Amino acid sequence: MSLAEYVKSADFKTEKHVPIIKVADTVNAGERVNIELVVGDEIAHPNTTEHHIAWIKLYFVEEGTKLPYEVARLEFNVHGEAAAGANEGPVLAESAGVVTATFKKSGKLIATSYCNIHGLWESEKDIVVK
C-alpha cells in the first residue's frame, strides 16, 4: 500500500479536517502572494490536548509535471498542555497561518494536514500565473 491510500479528502464545507487554501485564482509572475491555510474554517475542529491539528504542509506542482515542491510547513505545538493538566495551559496554537510565495509558472497548490486522531487530509487548488 502507498501512503496515498491513507490520505483523506472531502469538501471543507462538510468536513472539519480538510485544509483550506485561500488564494486568488490568478496571480502575476514574480509578485508576492499571500496564501492563507486553515483547518476548521467552516466547521470548527477541536483544539484540545487530546484532539488537535498538529501541522499543515503546502506543496506546489508545476503544470504538466508530477514533481511536488514543499513550499511551507506550519506546526502547531501547543494545545492546552500544562503542568496543571490537559487543557489547563495558558495558550493554544490555532490551525491557521499565512505563507508568502512568488510563482513563475502556473500549477496546483496542495495542502495536507494532520489530525492526531483522524490522520492525514488533503485539498488542492489550481493557480494561474500571468
Secondary structure per residue as TSV (DSSP state, phi and psi in degrees):
chain	resnum	aa	ss	phi	psi
A	1	M	-	360.0	143.0
A	2	S	-	-96.9	162.1
A	3	L	G	-58.2	-34.2
A	4	A	G	-55.7	-28.4
A	5	E	G	-71.2	-13.2
A	6	Y	G	-105.4	-5.7
A	7	V	-	-88.5	128.9
A	8	K	B	-104.0	154.4
A	9	S	-	-145.3	157.8
A	10	A	-	-168.1	177.0
A	11	D	-	-75.1	125.8
A	12	F	T	-63.3	-16.4
A	13	K	T	-78.6	-14.1
A	14	T	T	-122.8	-4.5
A	15	E	-	-134.8	122.3
A	16	K	T	-76.4	-8.8
A	17	H	T	-93.2	-13.5
A	18	V	S	-75.1	128.1
A	19	P	E	-73.0	132.9
A	20	I	E	-101.2	134.4
A	21	I	E	-106.9	115.3
A	22	K	E	-110.7	108.6
A	23	V	-	-158.9	154.7
A	24	A	-	-60.2	148.9
A	25	D	S	-68.8	-32.1
A	26	T	E	-127.7	134.1
A	27	V	E	-132.8	162.9
A	28	N	-	-90.3	139.0
A	29	A	T	-56.7	133.2
A	30	G	T	77.7	-3.1
A	31	E	-	-91.8	138.7
A	32	R	-	-62.0	134.8
A	33	V	E	-128.1	129.3
A	34	N	E	-91.2	126.7
A	35	I	E	-116.2	115.0
A	36	E	E	-90.7	132.6
A	37	L	E	-119.3	133.0
A	38	V	E	-152.8	142.2
A	39	V	E	-115.0	131.1
A	40	G	S	88.9	27.9
A	41	D	S	-74.6	-50.7
A	42	E	S	-82.1	-42.2
A	43	I	S	-125.2	118.5
A	44	A	-	-60.3	135.6
A	45	H	-	-97.3	140.1
A	46	P	-	-57.3	148.2
A	47	N	-	-134.2	76.1
A	48	T	S	-125.5	167.8
A	49	T	S	-56.7	-37.5
A	50	E	S	-82.6	-25.7
A	51	H	S	-147.3	111.8
A	52	H	-	-158.5	166.4
A	53	I	E	-90.1	124.2
A	54	A	E	-86.5	-36.5
A	55	W	E	-161.7	162.6
A	56	I	E	-129.7	134.5
A	57	K	E	-115.9	145.6
A	58	L	E	-120.2	131.0
A	59	Y	E	-121.3	157.9
A	60	F	E	-129.9	132.3
A	61	V	E	-120.6	116.8
A	62	E	E	-63.5	140.1
A	63	E	T	-53.2	133.2
A	64	G	T	85.4	1.7
A	65	T	-	-123.3	175.1
A	66	K	-	-126.3	18.4
A	67	L	-	-96.9	111.8
A	68	P	E	-84.4	136.8
A	69	Y	E	-104.6	127.8
A	70	E	E	-78.2	114.8
A	71	V	E	-85.6	-45.4
A	72	A	E	-160.3	158.6
A	73	R	E	-134.1	122.9
A	74	L	E	-104.7	121.4
A	75	E	E	-107.9	140.3
A	76	F	-	-118.7	101.5
A	77	N	-	-99.2	-5.9
A	78	V	-	-133.5	129.7
A	79	H	B	-135.0	42.3
A	80	G	S	89.8	9.0
A	81	E	-	-69.5	147.4
A	82	A	-	-164.9	161.8
A	83	A	T	-59.7	-29.4
A	84	A	T	-72.3	-15.6
A	85	G	-	134.2	173.1
A	86	A	T	-60.5	136.8
A	87	N	T	65.3	16.7
A	88	E	-	-103.7	-2.6
A	89	G	S	-69.1	160.8
A	90	P	S	-85.6	-3.7
A	91	V	-	-147.5	145.1
A	92	L	B	-129.2	129.4
A	93	A	-	-82.0	127.6
A	94	E	-	-87.3	145.4
A	95	S	S	-84.0	69.5
A	96	A	E	-157.0	153.3
A	97	G	E	-174.9	171.9
A	98	V	E	-122.4	133.2
A	99	V	E	-114.1	135.3
A	100	T	E	-107.9	130.6
A	101	A	E	-145.5	164.5
A	102	T	-	-122.3	150.8
A	103	F	-	-126.2	145.1
A	104	K	S	-104.9	-26.3
A	105	K	S	-137.0	157.7
A	106	S	-	-72.1	159.7
A	107	G	E	176.0	-152.8
A	108	K	E	-127.1	132.2
A	109	L	E	-93.8	135.3
A	110	I	E	-126.5	127.9
A	111	A	E	-114.1	138.1
A	112	T	E	-122.0	146.5
A	113	S	E	-133.2	157.5
A	114	Y	E	-127.1	117.6
A	115	C	E	-95.6	131.6
A	116	N	T	-64.7	-15.7
A	117	I	T	-107.9	-39.8
A	118	H	T	-106.4	8.0
A	119	G	E	79.8	-150.9
A	120	L	E	-89.0	138.3
A	121	W	E	-134.9	153.6
A	122	E	E	-146.0	160.7
A	123	S	E	-150.2	168.6
A	124	E	E	-145.6	159.2
A	125	K	E	-150.9	129.9
A	126	D	E	-74.1	145.9
A	127	I	E	-134.8	128.2
A	128	V	E	-101.0	129.9
A	129	V	E	-108.4	125.8
A	130	K	-	-96.4	360.0
